[in-house]
């Protein structure tokens, strides 16, 4: 922190101090000591009852509290203050003429932050006030910074979600190609390293991809912006050659990312006229194809994106017919531990999918799958979870 920033934080003229003491002469002495520190917002109460009312009304930053006062003494004031959570951390410096061990114990037990003895020594008094106000202002500064960071994180999360396919685009693809598509995007923190996209290619084919960057949080989320930007810039993939598209995507990412960052990605293309699913994988988890209520794991090989600029990828092509289901997911689903402390694994994923096939309407299936998954695994997850559930429901 720079010196100028430190001075800004420790501006005592921004602080409010309440002096609770029945001795008006002591008001003058304490007020003079405080004003020498640059504190001008000073209030005075004559006893504990008035002091409590003023604390509630003024919400001061620091209290200078006398112990012996009429109506309500300082120890009772402390006890009432500390009984309210909002005043747990309010600094209270007690003034006392009794410096015995027993007296100090009773003050700290009641909730005093610090104490000074009478008659007041200006250097000791100002030193203790300075210490507690600096601590208070530093905490306030950090809280403000944390609030700003939280706001920026929420804004960034909204931006990241805005890059996902809009509901209108998904609805248009479902209607145009006769499929049902349900998706899940659940970052383990405010920002995630997972991302997915869905977009049309021609009258009979559409593409979708699921990407998972290593790590999560701000760094991983920034990389999803890169993916979104590159995909928007590249021409649509050939329905027969998604591998070439991955090679172009990989080359672009290798030139713009550190080699410490990489992503797994599966790009799939459904052609409803040819009744095929053609896909290429960059180290993504194996997609699941469900036919006749049985799950079949598809091959998924390839170098993750962003590591080797000259990496080459393979095309894979299978038949995909009405009544079939495709399920893509990030590795959090298979690598999460169950409540029995075992890896959830592919077999459990397959069982989840096939156990929901009788649920109608089918747009409830993914929700049911995730609910069952959450009940069987340790929550919350320490990785982002993203899934695409595609059901070809039109002959």
N, C-alpha and C positions, 0 to 999 in steps of 0.2 A: 504494500500500500504506500502510495507516495506521501510526502510530507504535507502537500496541499490537501490531499484527500483526508489525511488524519486530522488536520485543523478543521476541516468542514464537519467531520464527525463529532469533534469535541467542542462544539460551540455551546457553551453553557448558557448563553442568552436565550437558547431555545428550550431550556429546562424550567420546570415548575417545581418549587419547593414549598412544602407546608411545614411551618413551625408550630408545634402544639405545646404550649407552656403557659402556665397561669401567671408568670412573672413578666410584666410589661418591660422592665429593665432588660431582662434577658432577651426579649424580642429585639430590642435595639442592638444589643451586642451581637447576637447571632445574625441579624439582618445586615449589620456592617461587615461581618466576616464573609457573608455570602456575596454581598455586592462587590467586595474586593476581587472575587473570583469571576466577576462578570455576570452574576446571576441577578436578574432584575424582576423576574416573575415570582415574587415571594408572598405567601399568604400566612396569616396568623390565626390560631385558634387558642382559646383561653382554658379549655379543659377537654377531657377525653370525649365527652358526648358531642361537643361542638366539633372536635377534631374528626370524629367518625363521619359526621354529616358532611363536613367539608371534603373529606377524602372521596366520598361517594359522588359529590357534586363536581369537584375539580379534577379528580383523577391525577394527582401530582406524580412527578417522577421520583421524588425523594421526600421522606418525612424526617424531621428532627423532633424527637419525642421526649418530653420530660416524664419522669416516673411518678413523682408525687404531685397530684393535682386534685382539686375538689371534684365532686360528683362521680368522676370515673378516672381512675389512675392509669398510668402508662402500661402496666402489665396487662390490665383488662382490655385496653385498646388493642394491644398486640394479639391477645387471644382471639378477640372477635375478628380482627383482620385476617389472621391465618386460618380461621375457620371457613373462609370464603376462597375458593380456588382462584378467582381472578386476582387476588392479592397475595398469592403465595410468594411471588418473586419481587414484590414491591420493596425496595430497600428502605429500612428504618434504622436510623442512628439514634440510639437512646442517650439522653443526658442524665447523669446521676452523680450525686455527691457521695455515694457509698460504693467504694471500689473493692469490697470484700469478695472473696471467692463465692460465698453463698449468694450475694447479690448478683454477681455476673452469671452464675448458673441459672438463677431464676429468670433473668432477662433473656438469655439465649434459649432457655426452655420455652418461654412464652412466644419466642419468634423474632427476637431482635437480630438484625443483620450485623450491627456493630455498635460500639458505645464509646462515649467520651466522658471524662470526669470533669466535674465542676471544682473550682472555677476553670472556665475554658481556656485552653492554650491555643492561641490563634493558629500556630503552625500545625499542631496535631489535628485540630478541628478541620482546617482547610484541606489538609492532606487526606483525611478520611472522606470528606465530601467529594473531593476530586476523584479519588479512587472509585467510589461507588457510582458517580455520575458518568465517568469514562466507561466503566463496565456496562452501564445501562445504555449509553449511546452506541457503544459498539454492538451490543445485542440488537438494538433497534435497526442499526445499519445493516447488519447481517440478515435480519428478518425481512427488511425491504428488498435486499438483493435476492433472497430466496423467493420472495413473492414475485419479483420481476422474472426470475428464471422460470418459476412455475407457469407464469403467464405466457412466456415465450415458448415453453414446452407445449402448452395446450394449443397455442397458435400453430406451432409446427405440426402437432398431431392432426389438427384440423386440415392443414395443408396436405399432409400425407394421405389422409382419408379422401380428400377431394380428388386425388389423382387416381383412385380406384375407379373401376368402371361404374358410371352412374346407373341407377336402377332403370332408367329409360333405355339405355343401351342394351342392358341385359334382357329387358322385356322385349325389345325389338328383335334380338337374336333368337329368343325362345319362340316367338311367333313366326319369324321368317324361316327357321330351320326345323321347327317341330320338335324342340328339345326342352327339357326342364333343367334349369341351372340354379343351384343354390351354393352360396359361398360363405366362408367364415374368415374373418380377419381379426385376430385377437392377440395384440402385442402384449408381452409380459410386463412391459413398462409403458410409459406414455407414448414413447416412440418405438417402432419396431423395425427389424431388418427383413421382414417378410414383405412380399408384394405379389400381386397377381394382375393379370390383364385379360380381357376378352374383346375380340374385335372381328368384324366380318372380313372375308377375303374376296369372295365373289358370290354369285347367286346360289351356289350349292355348298360352299365351304366357309367355315369360320375357324378362327384360331383362338387358343387360350394358353396362358403360361402361368406357372407358379415359380416364384423366385425366393430364395432364402439366403440372405447375406450372413456371413459369419458374424456372431455377436449380435447385440441389440443396443438400443439407446440411440444417442445422437449420431454417432459415426455410422452405424448401420443404416439409420434412416436417411442420412444424406446420400448414401449409395443407392437407395431405392429411387431417389430423385434422378440419379444418373441413369438408372435402368429406364425409367419412364421417359426421360428426355431422348435417349438413344432410340428406343422403340418408336417414339413419335417421329423421329427423323428418318429412320430406315424405311425403304419401300416394303410393302407387305410380303411375307414369305410365300414362296411357291408352294401350292398345295401338295406337291410331290417331293419337296426338298426343304424341309425345315432345318436340316443340318447346316446348309449353307447360310441360313439366317443366323444360326447360333455362332457360326464362325465369324460373321461380320460383327455380331454383337460382342463376342469375346475380344476381337481385335480392338474395337473401340474402347471397351472397358480397360483393357491392358494399358492403353495409352493414357488413360485419365485417372487410374487408381494406383495407389501404393500396392506393391506385391504382398503386403500383409493382409490386404482385403480380397476376398473372393466370394463367389456366390454359386450355389447350386441352382439349376433351373431346368425345368422340363417344358418344352414347347410342343403342343399337340394341335393337330388340324383334323377336324371332323368334316368329311365330305358326305353329305346326306344322299347325293345322287349315286356316288360310287359305293356307298355304305362301307366306308373305311375310316380308320383312325391312323394317321401317320404322325409319328412323333420323333423327336430327337432329345437326348438327355445330356445335360452337363452335370453329372454326378448327383442328380436328384433322387429322392426315394422312389422305389418302384411303384408305378401306378397300379391300381387294382381294377381289373375288368370283371364285371359280374354278368354271367350268362346262365340262364336256367337256374337261378338262385344259387349258383356256385361261383366262388371267387377264384380268379386266376391272376397271379402276379406276373406283370410284364417285365421284360428286360429293361434295365436302366443303367447304362454305362456312359462314361465320358469324363473328361477333365473338367473340374469346376471352372467357371468363367473368371477371368481376371488374373490367371496365373501364368499361362504360356500363350504368347500372342499367336503362335503358329499351330495351336491345338486344332485337331480335326474331329468332327463329330459324325455319327452314323445316323442314317434314317431307318426307322422301324415302321412296318406297316402291317396292320391286322384288320380283319373284318369287324365291323361295328354296326349292328343292326337294331331296328326298333325292339324295345324291350330290354336292351343292354344298358349297363350302367358303368360309368367311369368315375373313379375316385382318386383325386390327387390331394396331397397333404404335405406339410413340412415335417421335418424329422422329429419335432417335439412330440408328435403323436406316437411314434414307435419307441422313442428313446426315453420317455418319461417313466418313472418308477411307479409301480402299482402300490396299493396300500400294503401288499404283502412283500414289498421291497424287491420286486422283480421287474425287469424291463417289460414294458407293455408289449412291444413286438408286433410283427406283421400278422401273425396268426390271430391275435386278439382284435386287430383292426378289421380283418376279414370277417370275423364272427360278428363284430358290431354292425358291419354293413349288411350282411345277409340276414341278421335278426330283425331288421327294420323294413324289409321288402314288402310286408303286408300292410304297412301303414299308408293310409290314404287320407287326404291328398299327399302326393309324394313330396311336396315342399316342406312337410313336417319331418321328413326323415333325417335330414342333417341335424336339426335341432335335437332330435331324439338320440342320434349317434353321439353328439357332443355331451349331452346330459349323462348318458351311460358311461362315457369315457371319464368324465369328471368324477363320478361316483367311485370309479375303480382305481383312480390314480391320486397321487399326492398333489394337493392343491395348496397355494397357487403354483402355476408352472414357472420354471425359471428360464423358459425359452418362449419365443413367439410361436403361435399356432395359427396356421392358415390352411384352408381346405377348399376344394372345389368338388362338388357333387353334381355330376351330369347324367341325366336320365333321358335316353331317347325314347320318348313315349308315343310318338306318332308313326304309324306304319307308312 
